[in-house]
Amino acid sequence: MPESGNRYVRLIAPPGGFEVSYSATVRLAHAAEDPDAVQEVPAGELPLTVLTHLYPSRYCQADRLQRFAHRTFDAVPPGHQRVTAICNWIRDNVGYVSGASDELTSAYDTVVQRAGVCRDFAHLGIAFCRAHGIPARYVSAYAWRLQPPDFHAVFEAFPRGPSEPGWYVFDPTRMAAPEGIVRIGIGRDAAEVAFCTQFGEMAFDKPEVSITGPDDAAASITQAVRVQDAKGEKRKSMPDNIDTIAARHGFSPAAVRAVAEALRHGGGRMAQFNHPELGGMGQWSQGGMIMIGDMNNNDLKARVDALCRELAGASGPVPAAAELEPGQSSQWWPQDLGTPAASGGQNDMRYACFPDKRRLAVMQGGTVRVYDTGEHQITGFSQQQSSSQTLSFTSQNGTVRLEDLKPV
């Protein structure tokens, strides 16, 4: 399905006995990251594609549990720690009891009854996360090291990792290894990710499930587990419906592609572009900053802003690991700088700004240099598309050139 990446198989069973078997070998490459480096994403910076995972849904009534969630978890530091605290509370306060719930049991019911199975644990974790403004979604899965083997349910939350926002897996039952979760499907809750949807009268035998991993595997990790994209595919650098978007905003497909490519380089949060239809050289970033060369054309500025906002939700934020050269990380700046407040680039030049550390990192031709920004409060960048590709920025002191900064 386009929205989720879930795969569906339609089977028309004849009268009588019918058996379905499925087997697969799966290579997992979930990233293990420092939990302290995984922080929450402000609502104004969330990709539009994840907003539906903030809303209450059939089994995850975040609106009804908001007061309880804030009273229970507001004191916990935001980010991975808060989601972990949510999982710990569920494990400590809800009993895992087979048969304690049915197909009508919701997260609100589980808080009252304090009993359920993996499905109920996941629904409650999702509802608590959404109540705190953290996008969360339901995952039906095979689970390595789950005993006895069975279908399993966990959830994924959407914070910002060391390099970019992404989906991280959590199992509030604490019964399976997070790095060994194999997705079957994802959705807003279990109503969208049933293992089987039947039409007509049927009787089921108990399914048989087994999953094995490498014999020499290490013990389950305690780091933040960032999951692969659905089906192991690399994220799109361009949306599929370029022509439709172009017609909607009154630009040519070439102008839309220029913005989409700039957003890809800017981590999905910032774009530098240079196209005549867009007013010449311009810059956009989430949070309301928009500059174009034709600075007095407010109508064009509004159209460019609308285009950037739509593409920021439609296109992948940065290349996935599969798009990078061997040995290259999506985080190209020194690790001790942390997460940039703004980043972007065009062609072979990239930059990232760290105002809390008064640092600006620039990569050109594969070489990374770090500069001291001193007292400058950076509010915008300008990258000249000449053969020398010079970089300047705007601060409270006016325009400052890169060469005016002191290398670290």
C-alpha positions as CSV (number, residue, x, y, z in Angstrom):
1,M,0.0,0.0,0.0
2,P,1.4,3.5,-0.9
3,E,0.8,5.0,2.5
4,S,2.4,2.4,4.7
5,G,4.5,0.2,2.4
6,N,2.6,-2.8,3.7
7,R,2.2,-5.8,1.4
8,Y,-1.1,-7.6,1.1
9,V,-2.0,-11.0,-0.5
10,R,-5.6,-11.8,-1.5
11,L,-6.5,-15.5,-1.2
12,I,-9.8,-17.0,-2.4
13,A,-10.2,-20.2,-0.4
14,P,-12.4,-23.0,-1.7
15,P,-14.8,-24.8,0.6
16,G,-13.0,-27.3,3.0
17,G,-9.6,-27.3,4.6
18,F,-7.1,-24.6,3.5
19,E,-3.5,-24.1,4.7
20,V,-1.2,-21.2,4.1
21,S,2.5,-21.4,4.9
22,Y,5.2,-18.7,4.6
23,S,8.9,-18.6,5.2
24,A,11.6,-16.1,4.6
25,T,15.2,-15.2,5.4
26,V,15.6,-11.6,6.5
27,R,18.8,-9.6,7.0
28,L,18.2,-6.9,9.6
29,A,20.4,-3.8,9.7
30,H,18.7,-1.7,12.4
31,A,21.0,1.1,13.6
32,A,21.9,1.1,17.3
33,E,22.4,4.7,18.7
34,D,23.1,6.4,21.9
35,P,19.7,6.9,23.7
36,D,20.8,10.2,25.2
37,A,21.3,11.6,21.6
38,V,17.7,10.8,20.6
39,Q,15.5,13.8,21.3
40,E,11.9,14.8,20.6
41,V,11.1,16.8,17.4
42,P,9.1,20.0,18.0
43,A,5.7,20.0,16.3
44,G,6.7,22.8,13.9
45,E,9.5,20.7,12.5
46,L,7.7,17.4,12.1
47,P,7.4,16.1,8.5
48,L,3.8,16.3,7.3
49,T,3.9,12.6,6.5
50,V,4.0,11.7,10.2
51,L,1.3,14.0,11.5
52,T,-1.5,11.4,11.3
53,H,0.5,9.4,13.9
54,L,-0.2,12.2,16.4
55,Y,-4.0,11.9,16.2
56,P,-6.2,9.7,18.4
57,S,-7.3,6.5,16.6
58,R,-9.8,3.7,17.3
59,Y,-7.7,1.9,19.8
60,C,-5.4,4.7,20.9
61,Q,-7.4,7.5,22.5
62,A,-4.6,9.9,23.2
63,D,-7.1,12.7,23.8
64,R,-8.8,10.7,26.7
65,L,-5.4,9.8,28.2
66,Q,-3.7,13.2,27.9
67,R,-4.2,14.4,31.5
68,F,-3.0,11.1,32.9
69,A,0.0,11.0,30.5
70,H,1.2,14.5,31.4
71,R,0.8,13.9,35.1
72,T,2.7,10.7,34.9
73,F,5.5,11.5,32.4
74,D,6.0,15.3,32.4
75,A,8.9,15.1,34.9
76,V,10.8,12.7,32.6
77,P,13.4,14.2,30.3
78,P,12.0,14.4,26.7
79,G,13.2,12.1,23.9
80,H,14.2,8.5,24.1
81,Q,14.2,8.6,27.9
82,R,10.5,9.6,28.0
83,V,9.4,6.9,25.6
84,T,11.5,4.4,27.7
85,A,9.8,5.6,30.8
86,I,6.4,5.1,29.2
87,C,7.4,1.5,28.4
88,N,8.7,0.9,31.9
89,W,5.4,2.2,33.4
90,I,3.4,-0.1,31.2
91,R,5.5,-3.1,32.1
92,D,5.4,-2.4,35.8
93,N,1.7,-1.5,36.0
94,V,-0.1,-3.7,33.4
95,G,-0.1,-7.4,33.8
96,Y,0.5,-9.6,30.7
97,V,-2.5,-11.9,30.9
98,S,-3.6,-14.0,27.9
99,G,-7.4,-13.7,27.4
100,A,-7.7,-10.5,29.4
101,S,-8.7,-8.4,26.4
102,D,-10.6,-8.9,23.1
103,E,-11.0,-7.2,19.8
104,L,-12.8,-4.2,21.4
105,T,-10.2,-3.4,24.1
106,S,-8.6,0.0,23.7
107,A,-5.7,1.8,25.4
108,Y,-8.2,3.5,27.7
109,D,-9.6,0.2,28.7
110,T,-6.1,-1.2,29.4
111,V,-5.4,1.7,31.8
112,V,-8.6,0.8,33.8
113,Q,-8.2,-3.0,33.7
114,R,-4.4,-3.0,34.1
115,A,-4.1,-6.3,32.1
116,G,-3.7,-7.2,28.5
117,V,-1.4,-8.8,25.8
118,C,1.2,-7.3,23.5
119,R,-1.4,-5.7,21.3
120,D,-2.8,-3.8,24.4
121,F,0.7,-2.9,25.6
122,A,1.6,-1.4,22.2
123,H,-1.7,0.6,22.0
124,L,-1.1,2.1,25.4
125,G,2.4,3.1,24.5
126,I,1.2,4.7,21.3
127,A,-1.6,6.6,23.1
128,F,0.8,8.0,25.8
129,C,3.4,9.1,23.2
130,R,0.8,10.9,21.1
131,A,-0.6,12.6,24.2
132,H,3.0,14.0,24.6
133,G,3.2,15.1,21.0
134,I,5.4,12.2,19.9
135,P,4.3,10.5,16.7
136,A,3.8,6.8,17.3
137,R,2.5,3.9,15.2
138,Y,1.6,0.3,15.7
139,V,3.8,-2.6,14.3
140,S,2.7,-6.2,13.9
141,A,5.8,-8.3,13.8
142,Y,7.8,-11.5,14.1
143,A,10.0,-11.2,17.1
144,W,13.3,-12.9,17.6
145,R,13.9,-14.3,21.1
146,L,10.2,-14.2,21.9
147,Q,9.3,-17.3,23.9
148,P,7.2,-19.1,23.1
149,P,7.3,-18.0,19.4
150,D,4.2,-16.2,18.3
151,F,3.1,-13.1,16.4
152,H,4.0,-10.0,18.3
153,A,3.0,-6.4,18.6
154,V,5.3,-3.4,19.4
155,F,5.3,0.3,18.5
156,E,7.6,2.8,16.9
157,A,8.0,6.4,17.9
158,F,9.4,9.3,15.8
159,P,12.1,11.3,17.6
160,R,15.2,12.9,16.2
161,G,18.4,10.9,16.3
162,P,22.0,12.0,16.2
163,S,21.7,12.8,12.5
164,E,18.0,13.1,11.6
165,P,14.5,12.2,12.7
166,G,13.3,8.6,12.2
167,W,11.3,5.7,13.6
168,Y,12.6,3.9,16.7
169,V,11.2,0.6,17.9
170,F,10.0,0.0,21.5
171,D,8.6,-3.1,23.1
172,P,6.8,-2.3,26.3
173,T,6.3,-6.0,27.1
174,R,10.1,-6.4,27.3
175,M,9.7,-9.9,25.9
176,A,11.6,-9.6,22.6
177,A,14.9,-8.1,21.4
178,P,14.1,-4.7,19.7
179,E,17.0,-5.3,17.2
180,G,15.3,-8.6,16.2
181,I,11.9,-7.1,15.3
182,V,10.8,-8.1,11.8
183,R,7.9,-6.0,10.6
184,I,4.8,-7.5,9.1
185,G,2.9,-4.3,8.8
186,I,2.6,-0.8,10.3
187,G,-0.4,1.4,10.9
188,R,-2.1,3.8,13.3
189,D,-3.3,0.9,15.4
190,A,-4.2,-2.8,15.2
191,A,-7.3,-2.0,13.1
192,E,-5.1,-1.2,10.2
193,V,-2.6,-4.1,10.6
194,A,-4.6,-7.3,11.1
195,F,-2.7,-10.5,10.3
196,C,-5.8,-11.7,8.4
197,T,-9.0,-10.1,7.3
198,Q,-11.7,-12.6,6.6
199,F,-14.8,-12.2,4.5
200,G,-17.4,-15.0,5.0
201,E,-17.7,-17.8,7.6
202,M,-14.3,-19.3,8.6
203,A,-12.9,-21.3,11.5
204,F,-9.2,-21.0,12.4
205,D,-6.7,-23.4,13.9
206,K,-4.0,-21.9,16.1
207,P,-1.2,-20.6,13.8
208,E,2.3,-21.9,14.2
209,V,5.1,-19.3,14.3
210,S,8.8,-19.8,14.6
211,I,11.8,-17.4,14.2
212,T,15.5,-18.2,14.6
213,G,18.5,-16.0,14.6
214,P,22.3,-16.5,14.4
215,D,23.7,-18.8,17.0
216,D,26.6,-16.5,17.8
217,A,24.4,-13.4,18.4
218,A,25.2,-11.2,21.3
219,A,22.8,-10.4,24.2
220,S,20.0,-8.0,23.5
221,I,21.3,-4.4,23.4
222,T,20.2,-1.5,25.5
223,Q,20.8,1.2,22.9
224,A,18.1,3.1,20.9
225,V,17.1,0.9,17.9
226,R,16.4,2.8,14.7
227,V,14.5,0.7,12.2
228,Q,15.0,0.4,8.5
229,D,12.6,1.9,6.0
230,A,9.7,-0.3,5.0
231,K,10.7,-3.2,2.8
232,G,14.4,-2.2,3.2
233,E,14.1,0.3,0.4
234,K,16.0,3.6,0.3
235,R,13.9,6.6,0.7
236,K,12.8,8.6,-2.3
237,S,14.8,11.7,-3.1
238,M,12.0,12.9,-5.3
239,P,8.3,12.6,-4.9
240,D,6.5,10.6,-7.5
241,N,3.9,13.3,-8.4
242,I,6.1,16.1,-9.5
243,D,3.8,17.1,-12.4
244,T,0.8,17.3,-10.1
245,I,2.6,19.4,-7.5
246,A,3.9,21.7,-10.2
247,A,0.4,22.2,-11.7
248,R,-1.1,22.9,-8.2
249,H,1.4,25.6,-7.4
250,G,1.8,27.1,-10.9
251,F,5.5,26.2,-11.5
252,S,7.2,24.0,-14.0
253,P,8.3,20.5,-13.1
254,A,11.9,21.6,-13.4
255,A,11.4,24.3,-10.7
256,V,9.7,21.7,-8.4
257,R,12.6,19.3,-8.9
258,A,15.1,22.1,-8.0
259,V,13.3,22.7,-4.7
260,A,12.9,18.9,-4.0
261,E,16.7,18.4,-4.5
262,A,17.5,21.4,-2.3
263,L,15.3,20.0,0.4
264,R,17.0,16.6,0.2
265,H,20.4,18.3,0.8
266,G,18.9,20.4,3.6
267,G,17.7,17.4,5.6
268,G,14.1,18.1,4.7
269,R,14.1,21.2,7.0
270,M,15.9,23.7,4.8
271,A,16.4,24.5,1.1
272,Q,18.7,26.7,-0.9
273,F,17.7,27.1,-4.5
274,N,18.5,29.1,-7.6
275,H,15.8,29.1,-10.3
276,P,14.3,31.9,-12.3
277,E,10.7,30.8,-11.7
278,L,11.4,30.9,-8.0
279,G,12.6,34.5,-8.0
280,G,16.3,33.6,-8.6
281,M,18.4,32.6,-5.6
282,G,16.4,31.9,-2.5
283,Q,16.2,30.0,0.8
284,W,13.5,28.4,2.9
285,S,13.5,26.7,6.3
286,Q,10.8,25.2,8.5
287,G,9.6,27.6,11.1
288,G,8.6,30.4,8.7
289,M,11.8,31.7,7.1
290,I,11.5,32.4,3.4
291,M,13.8,34.6,1.2
292,I,13.8,34.9,-2.6
293,G,15.8,37.1,-4.9
294,D,12.6,39.0,-6.1
295,M,12.2,40.2,-2.5
296,N,9.3,42.6,-3.1
297,N,7.1,40.0,-4.9
298,N,5.0,38.8,-1.9
299,D,2.7,36.7,-4.1
300,L,5.6,34.7,-5.5
301,K,7.1,34.4,-2.0
302,A,3.8,32.9,-0.7
303,R,3.7,30.4,-3.6
304,V,7.3,29.4,-3.1
305,D,6.6,28.9,0.6
306,A,3.6,26.8,0.0
307,L,5.6,24.6,-2.5
308,C,8.4,24.1,0.0
309,R,6.0,23.2,2.8
310,E,4.4,20.5,0.6
311,L,7.6,19.1,-0.6
312,A,9.1,19.0,2.9
313,G,6.3,16.5,3.7
314,A,6.4,14.6,0.4
315,S,10.1,14.0,-0.1
316,G,12.6,12.0,2.0
317,P,14.6,14.2,4.4
318,V,18.1,12.9,3.6
319,P,19.6,10.0,1.6
320,A,19.2,6.6,3.3
321,A,22.2,4.6,4.2
322,A,21.9,2.7,1.0
323,E,22.4,5.9,-1.0
324,L,25.7,6.7,0.7
325,E,29.1,5.7,-0.5
326,P,30.7,2.8,1.4
327,G,32.0,4.0,4.8
328,Q,30.2,7.3,4.5
329,S,27.7,8.4,7.2
330,S,24.7,10.6,6.8
331,Q,26.2,12.6,9.7
332,W,29.3,14.2,8.0
333,W,30.2,16.7,10.7
334,P,32.2,15.9,13.9
335,Q,30.1,13.9,16.3
336,D,30.9,16.1,19.3
337,L,29.0,19.0,17.7
338,G,25.7,17.2,18.2
339,T,22.5,18.1,16.1
340,P,22.6,21.2,13.9
341,A,20.1,23.9,14.1
342,A,20.2,24.3,10.3
343,S,21.9,22.4,7.6
344,G,21.9,22.4,3.8
345,G,24.0,22.6,0.7
346,Q,24.2,22.3,-3.1
347,N,26.5,20.4,-5.4
348,D,29.5,19.3,-3.5
349,M,29.3,21.9,-0.7
350,R,27.4,21.2,2.5
351,Y,27.1,23.2,5.8
352,A,25.7,22.7,9.3
353,C,25.3,25.4,11.9
354,F,25.6,24.8,15.7
355,P,24.7,28.1,17.4
356,D,24.9,26.6,21.0
357,K,28.5,25.7,20.4
358,R,29.2,28.7,18.1
359,R,30.4,26.5,15.4
360,L,29.8,26.2,11.6
361,A,30.9,23.0,9.8
362,V,31.5,23.0,6.1
363,M,32.2,20.1,3.8
364,Q,33.6,20.6,0.3
365,G,35.3,18.1,-1.9
366,G,35.0,15.5,0.9
367,T,37.0,17.7,3.3
368,V,35.3,18.9,6.5
369,R,36.3,22.2,8.2
370,V,34.9,23.7,11.4
371,Y,34.7,27.5,12.0
372,D,34.2,29.6,15.1
373,T,31.1,31.8,14.5
374,G,32.0,34.0,17.5
375,E,29.2,36.5,18.4
376,H,27.4,36.1,15.1
377,Q,23.7,34.9,15.4
378,I,23.2,33.2,12.1
379,T,19.8,33.7,10.5
380,G,20.4,32.7,6.9
381,F,22.9,31.4,4.3
382,S,23.8,32.4,0.8
383,Q,25.7,30.0,-1.5
384,Q,27.0,31.6,-4.7
385,Q,26.8,29.2,-7.6
386,S,30.1,30.2,-9.2
387,S,33.1,28.0,-9.9
388,S,34.5,28.8,-6.5
389,Q,31.1,28.2,-4.7
390,T,31.6,30.8,-2.0
391,L,29.4,30.7,1.2
392,S,28.3,33.7,3.2
393,F,25.7,34.1,5.9
394,T,23.4,36.7,7.5
395,S,23.7,37.7,11.2
396,Q,22.8,40.6,13.4
397,N,25.9,42.3,12.1
398,G,24.9,42.0,8.4
399,T,26.5,39.7,5.7
400,V,29.6,37.8,6.7
401,R,31.8,35.8,4.4
402,L,33.0,32.3,5.3
403,E,36.6,33.4,4.9
404,D,36.1,36.0,7.6
405,L,35.6,33.3,10.2
406,K,38.4,31.7,12.2
407,P,39.0,28.0,11.5
408,V,39.0,25.8,14.6
